Every structure is written in C-alpha cells, then in structure tokens.
Amino acid sequence: SVDAKLPERLRTLAAGRVARITYTEAIDLLQKTTKRKFSEPIRWGMDLKTEHERFLAEDVFGSPLAITEYPKDLKAFYMRVNSEGNIASGGTDDADNALEKTTVAAFDILMPGLGEVVGGSQREERLHVLRRRIEEVGLDPEQYGWYLDLRRYGSIPHSGFGVGFDRLVQVVTGVENIRDVVPFPRVQGSIDF
C-alpha cells in the first residue's frame, strides 16, 4: 500500500526541516517517555531498534531526524573516536583519555514511517587510535596493514555515508513495504552458488 501522507512528508523534506539530537539525548527522551512501552529497557549503549527510531522521528519530532555521536561500541572500527565522549560540547582531541561513554563522529538520518535511511561517519585519521580500535574489536591488525598504511603514508580528515537505495525509493514513492521497491526480482532458489 502507499502512504496517504506522502505529499505532506515530501513537503516537510523539501522544506529542509530536519531535527538533530545526539544519541545520548535520544536515550534520555526514550527513557522519559510515558507514551509507549518498548520491547526492552532503554539504556545508554544499546543499539536503537526500528521501534525506537520510528517513535523519535514520528511521535517526538514529527520530521526527519539526525542522530549523532553514537557509542563507539555500536559502530565500525574506522569511525573517528570523539574525545571526552562528545565532540559537540568541545571535547579535546585526546582519544587516549576518553571516558567510558565514548562516542564516534557518526550519524544516522531517520525518516518518519521508515526509520534509518542514511548513515555516515567521519573516518579515523589518527593511526594510533585506528590501530587500537582494530584490536579492540578483535580484528588482527596484520590483516588490516593495507588500511593502516593509508593513514601511515598520508591521509586527510574525511567522511563517508551511505544511502539505502530501497529506503530512498520508499521515501519518494510512499510505498510502505520495502519488498515492493526492490529494483530487481528476488525469487527463492533462483541463484546458483
């Protein structure tokens, strides 16, 4: 089925109204709400589920929502570690002294009715921090030598993001079920491996 509120949602998008909060603020809002009961207790450090993302985008903000500064343990090793847990409050650049609730310079953009549509991050350019993160997540630094060399022999601060194409098609068409917007047919047993 097609979302009856599509024209309104597209107008909101075109107007450029995107709310922005940190992950910590999102957790605080979810913990304080009495409007909805969630499937598990809300705590800092948990991965936000679709029910949390949709509640925030739809019921709390009623608009697209950017959530920034996720806990480093939820994100990939290559995302830049924020120092002192929060880059927005003027944290230092000393990642070696970061607090327990350390975050990364990452974001997700959530859409009402869908949840996450875009995700991105600044990439870790500090070689010593990148090496430590590879070890923290249980990967072998020797297997990532080529990646470490990219930082060792010259890099600049840079970022990247990804847009879920199927989700983007849902946003602009109003089709509610993601299976209905897949750009190629998927039939069980049709691919030989």
ABEGO torsion letter per residue (X at the ends): XBBAAAAAAAAAAAAGBBBBBBAAAAAAAAAABAABBBABBBBBGBBBBAAAAAAAAAAAAGBBBBBBGBBAAABBAABBBBBGGBAAAGBBABAAABBABBBBBBBBBBBBGAEBABBBBBBBABAAAAAAAAAAAGBBAAAAAAAAAAAAAEBBBBBBBBBBAAAAAAAAAGBABAAAABABBBBBGABBX
